[in-house]
Amino acid sequence: MLTVESLAKSYESSAGSARRRKSADSTRVFAVDGVDFDVRDGELFTLLGPSGCGKTTTLRSIAGLEHPTAGRVSLGDRVLFDAAKGINLRANRRGFGMVFQSYAIWPHMSVFKNVSFPLDVMPRAKRPGRKEIEERVQQVLDVIELGAYASRPATKLSGGQQQRLALARALVTQPELMLLDEPLSNLDAKLRESMRFELKRLQRELNLTAIYVTHDQSEALVMSNRIAVMNEGRIEQIGKPREIYTRPATRFVAEFIGTSNFIEARVVSVTGDDVTVETTQGRLVARECPRTPAAGDSVLLSIRPESIDVSTTPRGDVPNEWSGKVRTRAFLGDAIDHITGVGDLEIRSRSNPTVSIPPGTEVHLTVAPEKVTLVPVD
C-alpha cells in the first residue's frame, strides 16, 4: 500500500553535531538517513525507537508536514513525494488521518461537532450532504463507544475518552492511511494499557492501515503487526514483534527491546543448526542466528532473563549449564529477578515469584540452545 524509499531529511549542522555527515557543499545532520519500508493493506506498522531517532520526522515526512531532502513516498500508484522529480503533494491533498500526542480537541465544540469538523470544512464540491455527515459521525462515535456523549462538551470527557474522540475525528474522513504519533503518551499507565487493546481492537475491526510512532517497547509489541526499530535516523531491523524480541539483528535492538544478558564469545564450530561458541566461562550452544556465522567469528550472545532457569540442584543432562552464586534478588510482583555471579559474569534470570533464592546460595543456570541468540559484531 504505502512505500517509502531512501527517505532522508537533513539540516545544516553545527561542528559538534554527533550525526553530521560531510556533503559536497556543507556539513549536514541527518534526522532521517536513507529509510526504506513498506506498509501493507490492513497492517499496523510501528516506528519504534528512542527520542531523537527520527521516527516522528519520518511520519511527518509521510504526512507532508516535513519536506524531505531526498527519497520517494508513494501510496499505491499515487506518488506523494519524489525528490528527484520535484513532486511534493500538500498534506491536505494526501488524504491521511492523523492523531497526535496532543488531542487537539476543540474546547468550544461538542463531541459531535469535533468529529464532524473535518467534513464541515471540506471544499463544497467534495463535502458530503448534511444527512450523510450526521450518519457518518454517529456511526464513528458508536464504533468507538462515544455515541451516548455526542452532545456533551468535549472538555467534559476523561483523558481516555478525549483520545478516542481524536481518533474518531481522524476516522470520519475514511482515510486510506492513519498516522498516529505517540497518541497514548499523555495517559496514565493503567489507562494507557487499556487503550492499547482498544486501539488494536478498532484497527482489526475496521481493517485500518496505520503507521504508529512510539518509544514504548511494550506498546509496540502489543499492538503491531510489524515493527521497524530506528536508531540515529536509520532502521536497524524490521520484523514481527516476536521476531524482533527473540531474534534481534543488532546489539541496539537487543538492548532497546526488553532486558537481555550480553556475553562476548567466539564461534568454535557450526554443525547444522547448532553453533558452538567459547566464552570466558566455557562453551555454550546457540541455535538462533540472524546471519550464519563461521568458525572464528567474534559474536555477542543475547539471552533473555526469562529464558534462564535457575535451580539449587544441577541438571547435568543439558548442553548449556553454568554454576554460580546468587548475588542479589529483586521482587517485581509477577516475577523475581536473580543476579547470579558466574566467574567474571553477572547473569540476570527471571522466575516465577514462588522461586526466591537467598543471596549467597550456590545455584545452577540452564538455558535451551534455541533461547540463545547470536548477535553479529559489526
ROKOL-891699 format. One record per residue (C-alpha): residue number from 1; residue in one letter; z negated, x negated, y. Coordinates in Angstrom, 2 decimals, decimal comma, always signed. Example, Ala and Ser with C-alpha at 12.3 -4.5 7.8 and 13.67 -1.06 7.14 Angstrom:
// ROKOL-891699
+-----+-----+---------+---------+---------+
|   n | res |      pz |      px |      py |
+-----+-----+---------+---------+---------+
|   1 |   a |   -7,80 |  -12,30 |   -4,50 |
|   2 |   s |   -7,14 |  -13,67 |   -1,06 |
+-----+-----+---------+---------+---------+
//
This chain:
// ROKOL-891699
+-----+-----+---------+---------+---------+
|   n | res |      pz |      px |      py |
+-----+-----+---------+---------+---------+
|   1 |   m |   +0,00 |   +0,00 |   +0,00 |
|   2 |   l |   -1,21 |   -2,49 |   +2,66 |
|   3 |   t |   -0,01 |   -6,09 |   +2,53 |
|   4 |   v |   -1,44 |   -8,92 |   +4,64 |
|   5 |   e |   +0,50 |  -12,19 |   +4,57 |
|   6 |   s |   -0,51 |  -15,56 |   +6,09 |
|   7 |   l |   -2,57 |  -13,84 |   +8,78 |
|   8 |   a |   -4,04 |  -16,20 |  +11,38 |
|   9 |   k |   -5,93 |  -15,81 |  +14,62 |
|  10 |   s |   -6,78 |  -18,84 |  +16,73 |
|  11 |   y |   -8,33 |  -19,57 |  +20,11 |
|  12 |   e |   -8,47 |  -22,51 |  +22,45 |
|  13 |   s |  -11,18 |  -24,82 |  +21,17 |
|  14 |   s |  -13,86 |  -26,99 |  +22,72 |
|  15 |   a |  -14,18 |  -30,53 |  +21,37 |
|  16 |   g |  -17,34 |  -29,69 |  +19,47 |
|  17 |   s |  -15,98 |  -26,71 |  +17,53 |
|  18 |   a |  -16,57 |  -27,13 |  +13,80 |
|  19 |   r |  -13,47 |  -25,23 |  +12,70 |
|  20 |   r |  -10,92 |  -26,67 |  +15,13 |
|  21 |   r |   -7,53 |  -27,84 |  +13,99 |
|  22 |   k |   -5,02 |  -30,01 |  +15,80 |
|  23 |   s |   -1,68 |  -28,37 |  +16,51 |
|  24 |   a |   +1,34 |  -29,85 |  +18,23 |
|  25 |   d |   +0,25 |  -28,90 |  +21,75 |
|  26 |   s |   -3,51 |  -28,28 |  +21,67 |
|  27 |   t |   -6,68 |  -28,19 |  +19,67 |
|  28 |   r |   -7,44 |  -24,67 |  +18,44 |
|  29 |   v |  -10,19 |  -22,99 |  +16,44 |
|  30 |   f |   -9,08 |  -20,59 |  +13,71 |
|  31 |   a |  -11,16 |  -17,44 |  +13,33 |
|  32 |   v |   -8,72 |  -16,35 |  +10,58 |
|  33 |   d |   -6,74 |  -19,07 |   +8,84 |
|  34 |   g |   -3,89 |  -18,04 |   +6,53 |
|  35 |   v |   -5,34 |  -14,91 |   +4,90 |
|  36 |   d |   -3,33 |  -13,15 |   +2,15 |
|  37 |   f |   -4,28 |   -9,98 |   +0,26 |
|  38 |   d |   -3,03 |   -6,53 |   -0,65 |
|  39 |   v |   -4,84 |   -3,20 |   -0,78 |
|  40 |   r |   -3,77 |   -0,74 |   -3,46 |
|  41 |   d |   -3,45 |   +3,02 |   -3,08 |
|  42 |   g |   -6,82 |   +4,76 |   -3,57 |
|  43 |   e |   -8,75 |   +1,48 |   -3,55 |
|  44 |   l |  -11,88 |   +0,49 |   -1,62 |
|  45 |   f |  -11,24 |   -3,17 |   -0,79 |
|  46 |   t |  -14,12 |   -5,13 |   +0,73 |
|  47 |   l |  -14,05 |   -8,17 |   +3,00 |
|  48 |   l |  -17,37 |   -9,88 |   +2,33 |
|  49 |   g |  -18,85 |  -12,95 |   +3,96 |
|  50 |   p |  -21,46 |  -14,33 |   +6,37 |
|  51 |   s |  -21,41 |  -13,80 |  +10,11 |
|  52 |   g |  -18,54 |  -15,68 |  +11,74 |
|  53 |   c |  -16,41 |  -15,95 |   +8,59 |
|  54 |   g |  -13,51 |  -13,98 |  +10,09 |
|  55 |   k |  -13,85 |  -10,66 |   +8,25 |
|  56 |   t |  -14,13 |   -8,45 |  +11,35 |
|  57 |   t |  -11,34 |  -10,33 |  +13,13 |
|  58 |   t |   -9,16 |   -9,71 |  +10,06 |
|  59 |   l |  -10,00 |   -5,99 |  +10,15 |
|  60 |   r |   -9,36 |   -5,74 |  +13,89 |
|  61 |   s |   -6,02 |   -7,51 |  +13,44 |
|  62 |   i |   -5,02 |   -4,93 |  +10,83 |
|  63 |   a |   -6,15 |   -2,13 |  +13,15 |
|  64 |   g |   -4,11 |   -3,50 |  +16,06 |
|  65 |   l |   -7,19 |   -4,27 |  +18,17 |
|  66 |   e |   -6,53 |   -8,03 |  +17,96 |
|  67 |   h |   -3,23 |   -9,82 |  +18,46 |
|  68 |   p |   -2,95 |  -12,35 |  +15,60 |
|  69 |   t |   -1,46 |  -15,79 |  +16,16 |
|  70 |   a |   +0,66 |  -15,70 |  +13,00 |
|  71 |   g |   +1,34 |  -13,68 |   +9,89 |
|  72 |   r |   +2,58 |  -10,27 |   +8,84 |
|  73 |   v |   +0,91 |   -6,90 |   +8,19 |
|  74 |   s |   +2,78 |   -4,03 |   +6,54 |
|  75 |   l |   +1,87 |   -0,57 |   +5,26 |
|  76 |   g |   +4,32 |   +0,33 |   +2,53 |
|  77 |   d |   +7,78 |   -0,09 |   +4,08 |
|  78 |   r |   +6,41 |   +0,08 |   +7,63 |
|  79 |   v |   +5,86 |   -3,28 |   +9,39 |
|  80 |   l |   +2,84 |   -3,12 |  +11,69 |
|  81 |   f |   +2,79 |   -6,73 |  +12,79 |
|  82 |   d |   +5,15 |   -9,66 |  +12,33 |
|  83 |   a |   +4,61 |  -12,71 |  +14,50 |
|  84 |   a |   +7,96 |  -14,25 |  +13,56 |
|  85 |   k |   +9,91 |  -11,13 |  +14,60 |
|  86 |   g |   +7,75 |  -10,21 |  +17,60 |
|  87 |   i |   +6,61 |   -6,88 |  +16,08 |
|  88 |   n |   +3,17 |   -5,61 |  +17,10 |
|  89 |   l |   +2,67 |   -1,87 |  +16,75 |
|  90 |   r |   -0,01 |   -0,48 |  +19,06 |
|  91 |   a |   -3,31 |   +0,60 |  +17,50 |
|  92 |   n |   -2,81 |   +4,30 |  +18,32 |
|  93 |   r |   +0,56 |   +4,27 |  +16,52 |
|  94 |   r |   -0,73 |   +2,75 |  +13,29 |
|  95 |   g |   -2,45 |   +5,97 |  +12,22 |
|  96 |   f |   -5,62 |   +4,44 |  +10,78 |
|  97 |   g |   -9,08 |   +5,98 |  +10,70 |
|  98 |   m |  -11,83 |   +3,67 |  +11,92 |
|  99 |   v |  -15,62 |   +3,76 |  +11,55 |
| 100 |   f |  -17,59 |   +1,10 |  +13,42 |
| 101 |   q |  -21,09 |   -0,30 |  +13,20 |
| 102 |   s |  -21,87 |   +1,80 |  +16,26 |
| 103 |   y |  -21,37 |   +5,50 |  +15,52 |
| 104 |   a |  -19,83 |   +6,12 |  +18,99 |
| 105 |   i |  -20,90 |   +9,77 |  +18,89 |
| 106 |   w |  -20,07 |  +11,83 |  +21,99 |
| 107 |   p |  -23,61 |  +12,88 |  +23,08 |
| 108 |   h |  -22,47 |  +15,83 |  +25,22 |
| 109 |   m |  -20,47 |  +17,42 |  +22,39 |
| 110 |   s |  -21,43 |  +19,47 |  +19,37 |
| 111 |   v |  -20,86 |  +18,26 |  +15,83 |
| 112 |   f |  -17,71 |  +20,39 |  +15,63 |
| 113 |   k |  -16,26 |  +19,08 |  +18,91 |
| 114 |   n |  -16,98 |  +15,47 |  +17,94 |
| 115 |   v |  -14,88 |  +15,92 |  +14,81 |
| 116 |   s |  -12,11 |  +17,90 |  +16,47 |
| 117 |   f |  -11,76 |  +15,43 |  +19,37 |
| 118 |   p |   -9,10 |  +13,17 |  +17,73 |
| 119 |   l |   -6,95 |  +16,26 |  +17,06 |
| 120 |   d |   -7,54 |  +17,75 |  +20,52 |
| 121 |   v |   -6,21 |  +14,63 |  +22,29 |
| 122 |   m |   -3,09 |  +14,21 |  +20,16 |
| 123 |   p |   +0,24 |  +14,41 |  +22,02 |
| 124 |   r |   +1,28 |  +18,04 |  +22,37 |
| 125 |   a |   +4,28 |  +17,60 |  +20,06 |
| 126 |   k |   +2,04 |  +16,36 |  +17,20 |
| 127 |   r |   -1,10 |  +18,36 |  +17,92 |
| 128 |   p |   -1,98 |  +20,99 |  +15,28 |
| 129 |   g |   -2,49 |  +24,57 |  +16,36 |
| 130 |   r |   -5,99 |  +25,82 |  +17,23 |
| 131 |   k |   -6,41 |  +27,64 |  +13,93 |
| 132 |   e |   -5,34 |  +24,60 |  +11,90 |
| 133 |   i |   -7,72 |  +22,36 |  +13,87 |
| 134 |   e |  -10,62 |  +24,72 |  +13,13 |
| 135 |   e |   -9,74 |  +24,83 |   +9,44 |
| 136 |   r |   -9,38 |  +21,05 |   +9,11 |
| 137 |   v |  -12,63 |  +20,34 |  +10,97 |
| 138 |   q |  -14,61 |  +22,84 |   +8,91 |
| 139 |   q |  -13,11 |  +21,52 |   +5,68 |
| 140 |   v |  -14,09 |  +17,94 |   +6,51 |
| 141 |   l |  -17,58 |  +18,98 |   +7,61 |
| 142 |   d |  -18,06 |  +20,83 |   +4,32 |
| 143 |   v |  -16,92 |  +17,79 |   +2,32 |
| 144 |   i |  -19,47 |  +15,52 |   +4,00 |
| 145 |   e |  -22,13 |  +18,26 |   +3,79 |
| 146 |   l |  -22,46 |  +18,89 |   +7,53 |
| 147 |   g |  -20,87 |  +22,34 |   +7,57 |
| 148 |   a |  -24,15 |  +24,04 |   +8,46 |
| 149 |   y |  -24,58 |  +21,78 |  +11,52 |
| 150 |   a |  -21,21 |  +22,48 |  +13,20 |
| 151 |   s |  -22,72 |  +23,99 |  +16,36 |
| 152 |   r |  -25,63 |  +21,55 |  +16,62 |
| 153 |   p |  -25,64 |  +18,91 |  +19,40 |
| 154 |   a |  -24,54 |  +15,60 |  +17,83 |
| 155 |   t |  -27,62 |  +13,80 |  +19,17 |
| 156 |   k |  -29,87 |  +16,14 |  +17,15 |
| 157 |   l |  -28,68 |  +14,67 |  +13,85 |
| 158 |   s |  -30,50 |  +11,99 |  +11,86 |
| 159 |   g |  -29,10 |   +8,47 |  +11,56 |
| 160 |   g |  -27,52 |   +9,18 |   +8,18 |
| 161 |   q |  -26,01 |  +12,44 |   +9,44 |
| 162 |   q |  -24,58 |  +10,70 |  +12,51 |
| 163 |   q |  -22,97 |   +8,13 |  +10,25 |
| 164 |   r |  -21,39 |  +10,91 |   +8,20 |
| 165 |   l |  -20,25 |  +12,54 |  +11,44 |
| 166 |   a |  -18,47 |   +9,33 |  +12,47 |
| 167 |   l |  -16,81 |   +9,28 |   +9,05 |
| 168 |   a |  -15,74 |  +12,94 |   +9,41 |
| 169 |   r |  -14,14 |  +12,21 |  +12,78 |
| 170 |   a |  -12,05 |   +9,47 |  +11,15 |
| 171 |   l |  -11,15 |  +11,64 |   +8,14 |
| 172 |   v |   -9,99 |  +14,68 |  +10,09 |
| 173 |   t |   -6,78 |  +12,94 |  +11,17 |
| 174 |   q |   -5,90 |  +12,48 |   +7,46 |
| 175 |   p |   -5,21 |   +8,73 |   +7,85 |
| 176 |   e |   -3,27 |   +6,70 |   +5,31 |
| 177 |   l |   -5,91 |   +3,97 |   +5,53 |
| 178 |   m |   -9,58 |   +3,90 |   +6,52 |
| 179 |   l |  -11,08 |   +0,83 |   +8,19 |
| 180 |   l |  -14,88 |   +0,55 |   +8,04 |
| 181 |   d |  -16,65 |   -2,24 |   +9,93 |
| 182 |   e |  -20,26 |   -2,58 |   +8,66 |
| 183 |   p |  -20,84 |   +1,17 |   +9,10 |
| 184 |   l |  -24,27 |   +1,18 |   +7,40 |
| 185 |   s |  -25,89 |   -1,84 |   +9,03 |
| 186 |   n |  -27,80 |   +0,23 |  +11,62 |
| 187 |   l |  -29,55 |   +2,34 |   +8,97 |
| 188 |   d |  -32,92 |   +1,57 |   +7,41 |
| 189 |   a |  -32,92 |   +0,06 |   +3,91 |
| 190 |   k |  -33,62 |   +3,26 |   +1,96 |
| 191 |   l |  -31,09 |   +5,36 |   +3,86 |
| 192 |   r |  -28,50 |   +2,58 |   +3,64 |
| 193 |   e |  -28,86 |   +2,55 |   -0,14 |
| 194 |   s |  -28,32 |   +6,31 |   -0,44 |
| 195 |   m |  -25,36 |   +6,20 |   +1,96 |
| 196 |   r |  -23,64 |   +3,58 |   -0,20 |
| 197 |   f |  -23,41 |   +6,09 |   -3,03 |
| 198 |   e |  -22,45 |   +8,88 |   -0,63 |
| 199 |   l |  -19,56 |   +6,85 |   +0,77 |
| 200 |   k |  -18,43 |   +5,83 |   -2,69 |
| 201 |   r |  -18,51 |   +9,49 |   -3,81 |
| 202 |   l |  -16,39 |  +10,58 |   -0,86 |
| 203 |   q |  -13,93 |   +7,73 |   -1,37 |
| 204 |   r |  -13,42 |   +8,72 |   -5,01 |
| 205 |   e |  -13,28 |  +12,47 |   -4,46 |
| 206 |   l |  -10,82 |  +12,23 |   -1,56 |
| 207 |   n |   -8,87 |   +9,33 |   -3,13 |
| 208 |   l |   -9,25 |   +7,36 |   +0,11 |
| 209 |   t |   -7,69 |   +3,97 |   +0,59 |
| 210 |   a |  -10,14 |   +1,88 |   +2,60 |
| 211 |   i |  -10,95 |   -1,62 |   +3,79 |
| 212 |   y |  -14,69 |   -2,15 |   +4,11 |
| 213 |   v |  -16,29 |   -5,05 |   +6,01 |
| 214 |   t |  -19,84 |   -6,14 |   +5,20 |
| 215 |   h |  -22,09 |   -9,20 |   +4,92 |
| 216 |   d |  -24,33 |   -7,38 |   +2,41 |
| 217 |   q |  -23,62 |   -8,59 |   -1,15 |
| 218 |   s |  -25,36 |   -5,64 |   -2,82 |
| 219 |   e |  -23,35 |   -3,19 |   -0,74 |
| 220 |   a |  -20,09 |   -4,89 |   -1,72 |
| 221 |   l |  -20,96 |   -4,97 |   -5,43 |
| 222 |   v |  -21,96 |   -1,29 |   -5,49 |
| 223 |   m |  -19,05 |   +0,16 |   -3,54 |
| 224 |   s |  -15,95 |   -1,96 |   -4,08 |
| 225 |   n |  -13,01 |   -1,78 |   -6,42 |
| 226 |   r |  -12,18 |   -5,35 |   -5,40 |
| 227 |   i |  -13,86 |   -7,90 |   -3,14 |
| 228 |   a |  -12,44 |  -10,73 |   -1,03 |
| 229 |   v |  -15,14 |  -13,32 |   -0,28 |
| 230 |   m |  -14,43 |  -15,04 |   +3,04 |
| 231 |   n |  -15,71 |  -18,33 |   +4,40 |
| 232 |   e |  -14,69 |  -20,07 |   +7,63 |
| 233 |   g |  -11,63 |  -17,91 |   +8,17 |
| 234 |   r |  -10,26 |  -18,20 |   +4,64 |
| 235 |   i |  -10,55 |  -16,24 |   +1,40 |
| 236 |   e |  -12,44 |  -18,12 |   -1,30 |
| 237 |   q |  -11,92 |  -15,58 |   -4,09 |
| 238 |   i |  -10,58 |  -12,08 |   -4,71 |
| 239 |   g |  -11,66 |  -10,08 |   -7,73 |
| 240 |   k |  -13,53 |   -7,11 |   -9,14 |
| 241 |   p |  -17,29 |   -7,06 |   -8,43 |
| 242 |   r |  -18,27 |   -8,12 |  -11,97 |
| 243 |   e |  -15,71 |  -10,93 |  -11,96 |
| 244 |   i |  -16,89 |  -12,22 |   -8,57 |
| 245 |   y |  -20,50 |  -12,18 |   -9,77 |
| 246 |   t |  -20,07 |  -13,62 |  -13,27 |
| 247 |   r |  -17,12 |  -15,97 |  -12,66 |
| 248 |   p |  -17,41 |  -17,43 |   -9,13 |
| 249 |   a |  -14,44 |  -19,67 |   -8,37 |
| 250 |   t |  -16,30 |  -21,91 |   -5,91 |
| 251 |   r |  -19,83 |  -23,00 |   -5,16 |
| 252 |   f |  -19,79 |  -20,99 |   -1,94 |
| 253 |   v |  -19,07 |  -17,76 |   -3,85 |
| 254 |   a |  -21,75 |  -18,53 |   -6,44 |
| 255 |   e |  -24,32 |  -19,22 |   -3,69 |
| 256 |   f |  -23,38 |  -16,28 |   -1,49 |
| 257 |   i |  -23,29 |  -13,65 |   -4,24 |
| 258 |   g |  -26,80 |  -13,30 |   -5,63 |
| 259 |   t |  -29,01 |  -16,19 |   -6,79 |
| 260 |   s |  -27,93 |  -18,99 |   -9,09 |
| 261 |   n |  -29,12 |  -22,23 |  -10,66 |
| 262 |   f |  -26,74 |  -25,12 |   -9,94 |
| 263 |   i |  -26,64 |  -28,12 |  -12,27 |
| 264 |   e |  -24,29 |  -31,09 |  -11,93 |
| 265 |   a |  -22,57 |  -32,11 |  -15,15 |
| 266 |   r |  -19,60 |  -33,91 |  -16,67 |
| 267 |   v |  -17,27 |  -32,45 |  -19,29 |
| 268 |   v |  -17,64 |  -34,12 |  -22,70 |
| 269 |   s |  -15,15 |  -32,06 |  -24,72 |
| 270 |   v |  -13,19 |  -28,82 |  -24,77 |
| 271 |   t |  -12,90 |  -27,02 |  -28,12 |
| 272 |   g |  -11,25 |  -23,61 |  -27,95 |
| 273 |   d |  -13,33 |  -21,52 |  -25,54 |
| 274 |   d |  -16,32 |  -23,88 |  -25,74 |
| 275 |   v |  -16,78 |  -26,54 |  -23,08 |
| 276 |   t |  -19,50 |  -29,10 |  -23,85 |
| 277 |   v |  -20,98 |  -30,79 |  -20,79 |
| 278 |   e |  -23,51 |  -33,57 |  -20,26 |
| 279 |   t |  -26,36 |  -33,07 |  -17,77 |
| 280 |   t |  -29,38 |  -35,20 |  -16,86 |
| 281 |   q |  -31,38 |  -33,17 |  -19,36 |
| 282 |   g |  -28,93 |  -33,17 |  -22,25 |
| 283 |   r |  -25,89 |  -31,22 |  -23,32 |
| 284 |   l |  -25,01 |  -27,58 |  -22,73 |
| 285 |   v |  -22,15 |  -25,40 |  -23,94 |
| 286 |   a |  -20,28 |  -23,17 |  -21,47 |
| 287 |   r |  -17,60 |  -20,52 |  -22,00 |
| 288 |   e |  -16,96 |  -19,15 |  -18,51 |
| 289 |   c |  -14,41 |  -21,36 |  -16,76 |
| 290 |   p |  -12,24 |  -20,09 |  -13,85 |
| 291 |   r |  -10,00 |  -23,13 |  -14,44 |
| 292 |   t |   -9,67 |  -25,03 |  -17,73 |
| 293 |   p |  -11,37 |  -28,44 |  -17,30 |
| 294 |   a |  -10,56 |  -31,71 |  -19,05 |
| 295 |   a |  -12,86 |  -34,27 |  -20,65 |
| 296 |   g |  -14,39 |  -36,48 |  -17,97 |
| 297 |   d |  -14,16 |  -33,89 |  -15,17 |
| 298 |   s |  -17,15 |  -33,50 |  -12,88 |
| 299 |   v |  -18,25 |  -29,87 |  -12,80 |
| 300 |   l |  -21,03 |  -27,71 |  -11,44 |
| 301 |   l |  -22,85 |  -25,31 |  -13,74 |
| 302 |   s |  -23,81 |  -21,94 |  -12,28 |
| 303 |   i |  -26,40 |  -19,99 |  -14,29 |
| 304 |   r |  -27,82 |  -16,70 |  -13,02 |
| 305 |   p |  -31,63 |  -16,34 |  -13,33 |
| 306 |   e |  -31,35 |  -13,07 |  -15,26 |
| 307 |   s |  -29,18 |  -14,84 |  -17,87 |
| 308 |   i |  -32,01 |  -17,20 |  -18,86 |
| 309 |   d |  -34,52 |  -16,20 |  -21,50 |
| 310 |   v |  -37,99 |  -17,74 |  -21,13 |
| 311 |   s |  -40,40 |  -17,84 |  -24,07 |
| 312 |   t |  -43,53 |  -19,69 |  -25,18 |
| 313 |   t |  -42,00 |  -20,18 |  -28,64 |
| 314 |   p |  -38,85 |  -22,18 |  -29,44 |
| 315 |   r |  -35,72 |  -20,51 |  -30,81 |
| 316 |   g |  -34,19 |  -23,58 |  -32,43 |
| 317 |   d |  -31,03 |  -21,80 |  -33,59 |
| 318 |   v |  -29,15 |  -21,54 |  -30,28 |
| 319 |   p |  -26,78 |  -24,01 |  -28,59 |
| 320 |   n |  -28,49 |  -24,07 |  -25,17 |
| 321 |   e |  -32,24 |  -24,56 |  -25,27 |
| 322 |   w |  -34,43 |  -26,63 |  -22,95 |
| 323 |   s |  -38,19 |  -27,19 |  -22,87 |
| 324 |   g |  -40,23 |  -27,36 |  -19,70 |
| 325 |   k |  -43,38 |  -26,28 |  -17,91 |
| 326 |   v |  -43,79 |  -23,27 |  -15,63 |
| 327 |   r |  -44,48 |  -24,43 |  -12,06 |
| 328 |   t |  -44,83 |  -21,07 |  -10,34 |
| 329 |   r |  -44,06 |  -17,38 |  -10,74 |
| 330 |   a |  -43,35 |  -14,51 |   -8,35 |
| 331 |   f |  -43,77 |  -10,77 |   -8,94 |
| 332 |   l |  -40,78 |   -8,86 |   -7,50 |
| 333 |   g |  -41,73 |   -5,33 |   -8,57 |
| 334 |   d |  -38,91 |   -4,65 |  -11,00 |
| 335 |   a |  -38,83 |   -8,25 |  -12,29 |
| 336 |   i |  -40,72 |  -11,55 |  -12,39 |
| 337 |   d |  -39,22 |  -14,90 |  -11,43 |
| 338 |   h |  -40,48 |  -18,06 |  -13,11 |
| 339 |   i |  -39,71 |  -21,53 |  -11,75 |
| 340 |   t |  -39,74 |  -23,99 |  -14,63 |
| 341 |   g |  -39,62 |  -27,77 |  -14,34 |
| 342 |   v |  -37,19 |  -29,31 |  -16,85 |
| 343 |   g |  -37,22 |  -33,07 |  -16,20 |
| 344 |   d |  -35,83 |  -33,56 |  -12,69 |
| 345 |   l |  -34,54 |  -29,99 |  -12,54 |
| 346 |   e |  -36,12 |  -26,75 |  -11,35 |
| 347 |   i |  -34,76 |  -23,72 |  -13,20 |
| 348 |   r |  -35,28 |  -20,16 |  -11,95 |
| 349 |   s |  -35,38 |  -17,41 |  -14,59 |
| 350 |   r |  -35,77 |  -13,66 |  -14,07 |
| 351 |   s |  -37,55 |  -11,49 |  -16,63 |
| 352 |   n |  -38,87 |   -8,01 |  -17,24 |
| 353 |   p |  -42,17 |   -7,60 |  -15,29 |
| 354 |   t |  -44,06 |   -7,34 |  -18,59 |
| 355 |   v |  -43,23 |  -11,04 |  -19,20 |
| 356 |   s |  -45,60 |  -13,00 |  -16,98 |
| 357 |   i |  -46,33 |  -16,61 |  -17,92 |
| 358 |   p |  -49,03 |  -18,55 |  -16,00 |
| 359 |   p |  -48,15 |  -21,84 |  -14,23 |
| 360 |   g |  -48,74 |  -24,90 |  -16,39 |
| 361 |   t |  -47,58 |  -23,19 |  -19,61 |
| 362 |   e |  -45,09 |  -25,00 |  -21,83 |
| 363 |   v |  -42,02 |  -22,79 |  -22,28 |
| 364 |   h |  -38,55 |  -22,81 |  -23,82 |
| 365 |   l |  -35,48 |  -21,72 |  -21,85 |
| 366 |   t |  -32,33 |  -20,46 |  -23,56 |
| 367 |   v |  -29,03 |  -19,22 |  -22,18 |
| 368 |   a |  -25,94 |  -17,98 |  -24,03 |
| 369 |   p |  -22,78 |  -20,11 |  -23,54 |
| 370 |   e |  -20,89 |  -17,12 |  -22,09 |
| 371 |   k |  -23,52 |  -16,92 |  -19,33 |
| 372 |   v |  -22,87 |  -20,50 |  -18,20 |
| 373 |   t |  -20,07 |  -20,70 |  -15,61 |
| 374 |   l |  -18,31 |  -23,94 |  -14,72 |
| 375 |   v |  -17,54 |  -24,21 |  -11,02 |
| 376 |   p |  -14,90 |  -26,87 |  -10,25 |
| 377 |   v |  -16,00 |  -29,65 |   -7,89 |
| 378 |   d |  -13,27 |  -29,99 |   -5,26 |
+-----+-----+---------+---------+---------+
//
